[in-house]
């Protein structure tokens, strides 16, 4: 067992990333949930910070902002990453140092980690894997569904790089009549506005949500499981207060 730190979206803020890393305990395993780049002032600085850490005790997931720079994709961000950064991301994707998903166990519970979360519809398209480890293994085979953006923000057909919190991710799982197979940890979006300390949801999602405004973590109770959001919402300016999610007594589940 080990201590795992889950780092949410960095969004081009190298200083915020360095600050977070300085506060981590030694020997911690880091899982970063994607969106290292764009929005902030120093995307290349973020990539340079991460590059020597990849592999070993650093697990790097892809976000939609990384995916736009991969072969065959269409860039959507209006301030594109310099060519050196694009080449770094493509190399990490090609050699497997950047993946779609990871799975961990802690305290007898399983969690699937992706950038945006695995919706009920996407889980069904995967064949309804019974464990987080099975789901991660299937997603890391890079099926077509990972690229699906959905028709709009509330579309639960969106894949795990694009699904939005609330209507697309949480509500369908809350309506599901079966057993929710595992918990989830994700970035990409959140059901609150951290900067202004306001809610972006209502109804059952809000009733089942607890918020750590200081750390910028959101926990939603879904069918006896926890779905934990770790996107700190750095935006253009970068959050002054935020922390990685620290999980003690945890283990990364690798494919058999």
C-alpha positions as a Markdown table, in Angstrom:
| # | Residue | x | y | z |
|---|---|---|---|---|
| 1 | Unk | 0.0 | 0.0 | 0.0 |
| 2 | Unk | 1.1 | 3.6 | -0.7 |
| 3 | Unk | 0.0 | 7.2 | -0.5 |
| 4 | Unk | -1.4 | 8.5 | -3.8 |
| 5 | Unk | -1.8 | 12.1 | -4.7 |
| 6 | Unk | -4.3 | 12.9 | -7.5 |
| 7 | Unk | -3.6 | 16.3 | -9.2 |
| 8 | Unk | -6.4 | 18.0 | -11.0 |
| 9 | Unk | -6.3 | 20.1 | -14.1 |
| 10 | Unk | -3.2 | 22.3 | -14.3 |
| 11 | Unk | -4.1 | 24.3 | -17.4 |
| 12 | Unk | -0.7 | 25.8 | -18.2 |
| 13 | Unk | 0.0 | 27.1 | -14.7 |
| 14 | Unk | 3.5 | 25.9 | -14.0 |
| 15 | Unk | 3.9 | 27.9 | -10.7 |
| 16 | Unk | 0.7 | 26.3 | -9.3 |
| 17 | Unk | 2.0 | 22.8 | -10.2 |
| 18 | Unk | 5.4 | 23.4 | -8.6 |
| 19 | Unk | 3.7 | 24.7 | -5.5 |
| 20 | Unk | 1.6 | 21.5 | -5.3 |
| 21 | Unk | 4.6 | 19.3 | -5.8 |
| 22 | Unk | 6.6 | 21.0 | -3.1 |
| 23 | Unk | 3.8 | 20.1 | -0.6 |
| 24 | Unk | 3.7 | 16.4 | -1.3 |
| 25 | Unk | 5.2 | 13.8 | 1.0 |
| 26 | Unk | 8.2 | 11.8 | -0.2 |
| 27 | Unk | 7.6 | 8.5 | -2.0 |
| 28 | Unk | 4.1 | 9.5 | -3.0 |
| 29 | Unk | 2.6 | 8.1 | -6.2 |
| 30 | Unk | 1.1 | 10.9 | -8.4 |
| 31 | Unk | -1.8 | 10.5 | -10.8 |
| 32 | Unk | -2.5 | 13.6 | -12.9 |
| 33 | Unk | -5.9 | 13.5 | -14.5 |
| 34 | Unk | -5.0 | 15.5 | -17.7 |
| 35 | Unk | -5.4 | 19.0 | -19.0 |
| 36 | Unk | -1.8 | 20.0 | -18.3 |
| 37 | Unk | -1.8 | 22.6 | -21.0 |
| 38 | Unk | -3.7 | 25.7 | -22.3 |
| 39 | Unk | -5.3 | 28.7 | -20.6 |
| 40 | Unk | -2.4 | 29.5 | -18.3 |
| 41 | Unk | 0.8 | 31.4 | -19.1 |
| 42 | Unk | 3.3 | 28.5 | -19.3 |
| 43 | Unk | 2.1 | 25.3 | -20.8 |
| 44 | Unk | 5.7 | 24.4 | -21.9 |
| 45 | Unk | 6.9 | 24.9 | -18.4 |
| 46 | Unk | 4.3 | 22.5 | -17.1 |
| 47 | Unk | 5.3 | 19.8 | -19.7 |
| 48 | Unk | 9.0 | 20.4 | -18.8 |
| 49 | Unk | 8.2 | 19.9 | -15.1 |
| 50 | Unk | 6.3 | 16.7 | -15.7 |
| 51 | Unk | 8.6 | 15.1 | -18.4 |
| 52 | Unk | 11.4 | 13.8 | -16.1 |
| 53 | Unk | 8.8 | 12.4 | -13.6 |
| 54 | Unk | 6.8 | 10.3 | -16.1 |
| 55 | Unk | 6.8 | 6.6 | -15.4 |
| 56 | Unk | 7.6 | 5.0 | -12.1 |
| 57 | Unk | 5.8 | 7.1 | -9.5 |
| 58 | Unk | 4.0 | 9.4 | -11.9 |
| 59 | Unk | 0.9 | 8.3 | -13.8 |
| 60 | Unk | -0.2 | 10.7 | -16.5 |
| 61 | Unk | -3.7 | 10.7 | -18.0 |
| 62 | Unk | -4.8 | 12.5 | -21.1 |
| 63 | Unk | -7.3 | 15.3 | -21.0 |
| 64 | Unk | -9.3 | 16.8 | -23.9 |
| 65 | Unk | -6.7 | 19.6 | -24.1 |
| 66 | Unk | -3.9 | 17.0 | -24.7 |
| 67 | Unk | -6.1 | 15.0 | -27.1 |
| 68 | Unk | -6.5 | 17.9 | -29.5 |
| 69 | Unk | -2.8 | 17.7 | -30.3 |
| 70 | Unk | -2.7 | 14.0 | -31.0 |
| 71 | Unk | -2.4 | 12.6 | -34.5 |
| 72 | Unk | -5.7 | 12.8 | -36.4 |
| 73 | Unk | -7.3 | 15.2 | -34.0 |
| 74 | Unk | -8.4 | 18.8 | -34.7 |
| 75 | Unk | -7.1 | 21.5 | -32.4 |
| 76 | Unk | -9.8 | 23.6 | -30.8 |
| 77 | Unk | -7.9 | 25.9 | -28.5 |
| 78 | Unk | -7.3 | 29.4 | -30.0 |
| 79 | Unk | -3.8 | 29.7 | -28.6 |
| 80 | Unk | -2.2 | 26.5 | -29.8 |
| 81 | Unk | 0.7 | 24.8 | -28.1 |
| 82 | Unk | 4.1 | 25.4 | -29.6 |
| 83 | Unk | 5.5 | 22.6 | -31.8 |
| 84 | Unk | 7.9 | 21.3 | -29.1 |
| 85 | Unk | 5.0 | 20.8 | -26.7 |
| 86 | Unk | 2.9 | 19.0 | -29.4 |
| 87 | Unk | 5.8 | 16.7 | -30.1 |
| 88 | Unk | 6.2 | 15.9 | -26.3 |
| 89 | Unk | 2.5 | 15.0 | -26.0 |
| 90 | Unk | 2.6 | 12.8 | -29.1 |
| 91 | Unk | 5.7 | 11.0 | -27.9 |
| 92 | Unk | 4.1 | 10.3 | -24.5 |
| 93 | Unk | 0.9 | 9.0 | -26.2 |
| 94 | Unk | 2.9 | 6.8 | -28.6 |
| 95 | Unk | 5.1 | 5.2 | -26.0 |
| 96 | Unk | 2.3 | 4.7 | -23.4 |
| 97 | Unk | 3.5 | 7.2 | -20.8 |
| 98 | Unk | 0.2 | 9.1 | -21.2 |
| 99 | Unk | -2.9 | 6.9 | -20.9 |
| 100 | Unk | -6.6 | 7.3 | -20.8 |
| 101 | Unk | -7.4 | 5.8 | -17.4 |
| 102 | Unk | -6.1 | 4.4 | -14.1 |
| 103 | Unk | -7.6 | 2.4 | -11.3 |
| 104 | Unk | -6.8 | 2.4 | -7.6 |
| 105 | Unk | -8.1 | 0.6 | -4.5 |
| 106 | Unk | -8.2 | 2.1 | -1.0 |
| 107 | Unk | -10.0 | 0.8 | 2.1 |
| 108 | Unk | -11.8 | -1.9 | 0.1 |
| 109 | Unk | -13.2 | 0.5 | -2.4 |
| 110 | Unk | -12.3 | 0.8 | -6.1 |
| 111 | Unk | -11.9 | 4.0 | -8.1 |
| 112 | Unk | -11.6 | 4.6 | -11.8 |
| 113 | Unk | -9.6 | 7.7 | -12.7 |
| 114 | Unk | -10.2 | 9.4 | -16.0 |
| 115 | Unk | -10.0 | 13.0 | -17.1 |
| 116 | Unk | -13.8 | 13.8 | -17.2 |
| 117 | Unk | -15.4 | 10.7 | -15.8 |
| 118 | Unk | -17.1 | 7.6 | -17.3 |
| 119 | Unk | -20.8 | 8.1 | -17.9 |
| 120 | Unk | -23.3 | 5.4 | -17.6 |
| 121 | Unk | -23.8 | 5.3 | -21.4 |
| 122 | Unk | -20.0 | 5.0 | -22.0 |
| 123 | Unk | -19.8 | 2.3 | -19.3 |
| 124 | Unk | -22.5 | 0.3 | -21.2 |
| 125 | Unk | -20.7 | 0.8 | -24.5 |
| 126 | Unk | -17.6 | -0.7 | -22.8 |
| 127 | Unk | -19.5 | -3.8 | -22.0 |
| 128 | Unk | -20.4 | -2.9 | -18.4 |
| 129 | Unk | -17.0 | -3.8 | -16.8 |
| 130 | Unk | -17.5 | -4.9 | -13.2 |
| 131 | Unk | -14.4 | -3.4 | -11.7 |
| 132 | Unk | -12.4 | -0.2 | -12.1 |
| 133 | Unk | -9.4 | -2.1 | -13.2 |
| 134 | Unk | -11.3 | -3.8 | -16.0 |
| 135 | Unk | -12.7 | -0.4 | -17.1 |
| 136 | Unk | -9.3 | 1.2 | -17.1 |
| 137 | Unk | -7.8 | -1.7 | -19.1 |
| 138 | Unk | -10.6 | -1.4 | -21.7 |
| 139 | Unk | -10.2 | 2.4 | -21.9 |
| 140 | Unk | -6.5 | 2.2 | -22.3 |
| 141 | Unk | -7.0 | 0.1 | -25.4 |
| 142 | Unk | -8.3 | 3.4 | -26.8 |
| 143 | Unk | -11.7 | 2.5 | -28.1 |
| 144 | Unk | -13.5 | 5.1 | -30.3 |
| 145 | Unk | -15.8 | 6.2 | -27.5 |
| 146 | Unk | -13.0 | 8.0 | -25.7 |
| 147 | Unk | -13.0 | 10.7 | -28.4 |
| 148 | Unk | -16.8 | 11.3 | -28.3 |
| 149 | Unk | -17.5 | 15.0 | -27.4 |
| 150 | Unk | -21.3 | 14.6 | -27.2 |
| 151 | Unk | -23.7 | 16.9 | -28.9 |
| 152 | Unk | -23.9 | 19.4 | -25.9 |
| 153 | Unk | -22.7 | 19.8 | -22.4 |
| 154 | Unk | -25.6 | 17.7 | -20.9 |
| 155 | Unk | -25.1 | 14.8 | -23.3 |
| 156 | Unk | -24.2 | 11.6 | -21.5 |
| 157 | Unk | -22.9 | 10.0 | -24.7 |
| 158 | Unk | -19.7 | 12.0 | -24.2 |
| 159 | Unk | -16.6 | 10.0 | -23.6 |
| 160 | Unk | -14.2 | 10.2 | -20.6 |
| 161 | Unk | -12.2 | 13.1 | -22.1 |
| 162 | Unk | -15.3 | 15.3 | -22.5 |
| 163 | Unk | -18.2 | 14.3 | -20.2 |
| 164 | Unk | -19.5 | 17.2 | -18.0 |
| 165 | Unk | -20.2 | 16.9 | -14.3 |
| 166 | Unk | -23.8 | 17.0 | -13.2 |
| 167 | Unk | -26.2 | 16.3 | -16.0 |
| 168 | Unk | -24.0 | 14.1 | -18.1 |
| 169 | Unk | -21.9 | 12.2 | -15.5 |
| 170 | Unk | -23.8 | 12.2 | -12.1 |
| 171 | Unk | -27.5 | 12.3 | -12.9 |
| 172 | Unk | -27.7 | 9.2 | -15.2 |
| 173 | Unk | -25.7 | 7.1 | -12.6 |
| 174 | Unk | -28.1 | 8.3 | -9.9 |
| 175 | Unk | -31.1 | 7.1 | -12.0 |
| 176 | Unk | -29.4 | 3.7 | -12.7 |
| 177 | Unk | -31.4 | 0.9 | -11.1 |
| 178 | Unk | -28.5 | -1.5 | -10.7 |
| 179 | Unk | -25.4 | -1.5 | -8.5 |
| 180 | Unk | -22.9 | 1.2 | -9.3 |
| 181 | Unk | -19.8 | -0.9 | -9.9 |
| 182 | Unk | -17.0 | 1.5 | -8.6 |
| 183 | Unk | -16.3 | 5.0 | -7.5 |
| 184 | Unk | -14.6 | 7.6 | -9.8 |
| 185 | Unk | -12.1 | 10.4 | -9.5 |
| 186 | Unk | -12.0 | 12.9 | -12.4 |
| 187 | Unk | -11.1 | 16.5 | -13.4 |
| 188 | Unk | -12.4 | 18.5 | -16.4 |
| 189 | Unk | -15.4 | 20.1 | -14.8 |
| 190 | Unk | -17.2 | 20.5 | -11.5 |
| 191 | Unk | -20.7 | 21.1 | -10.1 |
| 192 | Unk | -19.6 | 24.3 | -8.3 |
| 193 | Unk | -17.9 | 27.6 | -9.2 |
| 194 | Unk | -14.9 | 27.7 | -6.8 |
| 195 | Unk | -13.9 | 31.2 | -7.6 |
| 196 | Unk | -17.2 | 32.7 | -6.5 |
| 197 | Unk | -18.2 | 29.8 | -4.2 |
| 198 | Unk | -21.5 | 29.2 | -6.0 |
| 199 | Unk | -23.3 | 26.1 | -7.1 |
| 200 | Unk | -23.7 | 25.0 | -10.7 |
| 201 | Unk | -26.3 | 22.3 | -10.0 |
| 202 | Unk | -29.4 | 21.7 | -8.0 |
| 203 | Unk | -31.7 | 18.8 | -7.2 |
| 204 | Unk | -30.3 | 15.4 | -6.2 |
| 205 | Unk | -26.7 | 16.2 | -7.3 |
| 206 | Unk | -26.5 | 19.2 | -4.9 |
| 207 | Unk | -28.2 | 17.3 | -2.1 |
| 208 | Unk | -25.6 | 14.5 | -2.4 |
| 209 | Unk | -22.5 | 16.7 | -2.7 |
| 210 | Unk | -20.0 | 17.9 | -0.2 |
| 211 | Unk | -17.4 | 20.6 | -1.1 |
| 212 | Unk | -14.0 | 21.3 | 0.2 |
| 213 | Unk | -13.7 | 24.9 | -0.8 |
| 214 | Unk | -10.2 | 25.3 | 0.4 |
| 215 | Unk | -8.7 | 22.2 | -1.4 |
| 216 | Unk | -11.2 | 22.6 | -4.3 |
| 217 | Unk | -12.4 | 19.0 | -4.2 |
| 218 | Unk | -16.0 | 17.9 | -4.7 |
| 219 | Unk | -17.5 | 14.6 | -3.4 |
| 220 | Unk | -20.8 | 13.3 | -4.8 |
| 221 | Unk | -22.5 | 10.3 | -3.3 |
| 222 | Unk | -23.7 | 8.1 | -6.2 |
| 223 | Unk | -25.4 | 4.7 | -5.4 |
| 224 | Unk | -23.2 | 3.9 | -2.4 |
| 225 | Unk | -20.1 | 5.1 | -4.2 |
| 226 | Unk | -18.2 | 8.3 | -4.2 |
| 227 | Unk | -17.5 | 10.3 | -7.4 |
| 228 | Unk | -14.7 | 12.8 | -6.5 |
| 229 | Unk | -14.0 | 15.9 | -8.7 |
| 230 | Unk | -10.5 | 17.4 | -8.5 |
| 231 | Unk | -10.6 | 20.1 | -11.2 |
| 232 | Unk | -9.5 | 23.3 | -9.2 |
| 233 | Unk | -10.8 | 25.6 | -12.0 |
| 234 | Unk | -7.5 | 27.5 | -12.4 |
| 235 | Unk | -8.8 | 29.4 | -15.5 |
| 236 | Unk | -6.6 | 32.2 | -16.8 |
| 237 | Unk | -5.3 | 33.4 | -13.5 |
| 238 | Unk | -4.6 | 30.3 | -11.5 |
| 239 | Unk | -6.1 | 29.4 | -8.1 |
| 240 | Unk | -4.4 | 30.8 | -5.1 |
| 241 | Unk | -5.8 | 28.0 | -2.8 |
| 242 | Unk | -5.9 | 24.4 | -4.0 |
| 243 | Unk | -4.4 | 21.1 | -3.1 |
| 244 | Unk | -3.9 | 17.7 | -4.6 |
| 245 | Unk | -6.2 | 14.9 | -3.3 |
| 246 | Unk | -4.2 | 12.7 | -1.0 |
| 247 | Unk | -5.3 | 9.1 | -0.5 |
| 248 | Unk | -3.6 | 7.0 | 2.1 |
| 249 | Unk | -3.3 | 3.2 | 2.1 |
| 250 | Unk | -4.0 | 3.0 | -1.6 |
| 251 | Unk | -2.7 | 0.9 | -4.5 |
| 252 | Unk | -2.6 | 1.4 | -8.2 |
| 253 | Unk | -4.2 | -1.5 | -10.0 |
| 254 | Unk | -2.2 | -2.6 | -13.0 |
| 255 | Unk | -3.5 | -5.0 | -15.8 |
| 256 | Unk | -3.1 | -8.7 | -15.1 |
